[in-house]
Amino acid sequence: MKAERITVTTSATKLVTKGNDPSPWIIRTDAGAADVFLGGADVTAADGYRMTPDRPLSGELFGGEELYGTVTAGTQVVQVLRRGG
């Protein structure tokens, strides 16, 4: 497993890259943080899946998928735990 802290900006920021199938991941932000919107490389706040602060999300990636995040303003640190190195 690999743990990272990734700073998400108003541009789509890569959070998780597919490793070996399946490629599990867990992400979260701290309480009081800004919402982060999740999706593909073209994610926006208007169409992304809204991740609220201090509510961990988990999933798996398959077949070359990647997970991106964006915020509406400024930056937000996202904690990522994923398989791989």
C-alpha positions as a Markdown table, in Angstrom:
| # | Residue | x | y | z |
|---|---|---|---|---|
| 1 | Met | 0.0 | 0.0 | 0.0 |
| 2 | Lys | 1.1 | 3.6 | -0.6 |
| 3 | Ala | -0.2 | 6.6 | 1.3 |
| 4 | Glu | 0.0 | 10.1 | -0.3 |
| 5 | Arg | -1.3 | 13.6 | 0.3 |
| 6 | Ile | -2.2 | 15.2 | -3.0 |
| 7 | Thr | -3.1 | 18.9 | -3.4 |
| 8 | Val | -6.2 | 19.2 | -5.6 |
| 9 | Thr | -6.7 | 22.4 | -7.6 |
| 10 | Thr | -9.4 | 24.0 | -9.8 |
| 11 | Ser | -7.9 | 21.9 | -12.7 |
| 12 | Ala | -8.5 | 18.1 | -12.8 |
| 13 | Thr | -5.8 | 16.7 | -10.5 |
| 14 | Lys | -4.9 | 13.0 | -10.8 |
| 15 | Leu | -5.6 | 11.1 | -7.5 |
| 16 | Val | -5.3 | 7.4 | -8.4 |
| 17 | Thr | -3.8 | 5.6 | -11.4 |
| 18 | Lys | -4.7 | 2.1 | -12.2 |
| 19 | Gly | -2.2 | -0.5 | -11.1 |
| 20 | Asn | -2.9 | -4.2 | -11.1 |
| 21 | Asp | -6.5 | -5.3 | -11.5 |
| 22 | Pro | -8.3 | -4.6 | -9.3 |
| 23 | Ser | -6.6 | -1.5 | -8.0 |
| 24 | Pro | -8.3 | -0.6 | -4.7 |
| 25 | Trp | -8.2 | 2.9 | -3.1 |
| 26 | Ile | -9.4 | 5.0 | -0.2 |
| 27 | Ile | -9.5 | 8.8 | -0.2 |
| 28 | Arg | -10.6 | 11.4 | 2.4 |
| 29 | Thr | -10.2 | 15.0 | 3.3 |
| 30 | Asp | -10.1 | 16.5 | 6.8 |
| 31 | Ala | -13.2 | 17.9 | 8.7 |
| 32 | Gly | -13.8 | 21.5 | 7.7 |
| 33 | Ala | -12.2 | 21.1 | 4.3 |
| 34 | Ala | -13.7 | 22.1 | 1.0 |
| 35 | Asp | -15.7 | 19.7 | -1.1 |
| 36 | Val | -13.8 | 17.8 | -3.8 |
| 37 | Phe | -15.5 | 16.7 | -7.0 |
| 38 | Leu | -14.4 | 13.3 | -8.4 |
| 39 | Gly | -14.5 | 11.9 | -12.0 |
| 40 | Gly | -12.3 | 11.4 | -15.0 |
| 41 | Ala | -9.7 | 13.6 | -16.6 |
| 42 | Asp | -12.4 | 16.0 | -17.7 |
| 43 | Val | -14.0 | 16.4 | -14.2 |
| 44 | Thr | -15.5 | 19.7 | -13.2 |
| 45 | Ala | -17.4 | 20.9 | -10.1 |
| 46 | Ala | -20.5 | 20.9 | -12.2 |
| 47 | Asp | -20.5 | 17.3 | -13.2 |
| 48 | Gly | -18.2 | 15.6 | -10.7 |
| 49 | Tyr | -19.2 | 13.3 | -7.8 |
| 50 | Arg | -19.2 | 15.4 | -4.7 |
| 51 | Met | -17.0 | 14.2 | -1.8 |
| 52 | Thr | -17.8 | 16.0 | 1.4 |
| 53 | Pro | -15.2 | 16.6 | 4.1 |
| 54 | Asp | -14.3 | 13.9 | 6.6 |
| 55 | Arg | -16.3 | 11.2 | 4.7 |
| 56 | Pro | -13.9 | 8.6 | 3.3 |
| 57 | Leu | -14.7 | 7.0 | 0.0 |
| 58 | Ser | -13.3 | 3.8 | -1.4 |
| 59 | Gly | -13.4 | 1.9 | -4.7 |
| 60 | Glu | -11.5 | 0.0 | -7.3 |
| 61 | Leu | -10.1 | 0.9 | -10.7 |
| 62 | Phe | -10.0 | -1.6 | -13.6 |
| 63 | Gly | -8.5 | -1.6 | -17.1 |
| 64 | Gly | -6.5 | 1.6 | -17.2 |
| 65 | Glu | -9.0 | 3.8 | -15.3 |
| 66 | Glu | -7.8 | 6.9 | -13.4 |
| 67 | Leu | -9.5 | 9.0 | -10.7 |
| 68 | Tyr | -9.3 | 12.8 | -10.8 |
| 69 | Gly | -10.5 | 15.5 | -8.4 |
| 70 | Thr | -11.2 | 19.2 | -8.6 |
| 71 | Val | -12.3 | 22.0 | -6.3 |
| 72 | Thr | -14.3 | 25.1 | -7.0 |
| 73 | Ala | -11.7 | 27.6 | -5.7 |
| 74 | Gly | -8.2 | 27.5 | -4.2 |
| 75 | Thr | -6.7 | 24.1 | -3.3 |
| 76 | Gln | -7.6 | 21.1 | -1.0 |
| 77 | Val | -5.3 | 18.4 | 0.3 |
| 78 | Val | -6.7 | 14.9 | -0.3 |
| 79 | Gln | -5.3 | 11.8 | 1.6 |
| 80 | Val | -5.0 | 8.8 | -0.7 |
| 81 | Leu | -4.3 | 5.2 | 0.3 |
| 82 | Arg | -3.8 | 2.9 | -2.7 |
| 83 | Arg | -2.2 | -0.4 | -3.8 |
| 84 | Gly | 1.1 | -0.1 | -5.4 |
| 85 | Gly | 4.3 | 1.9 | -5.0 |
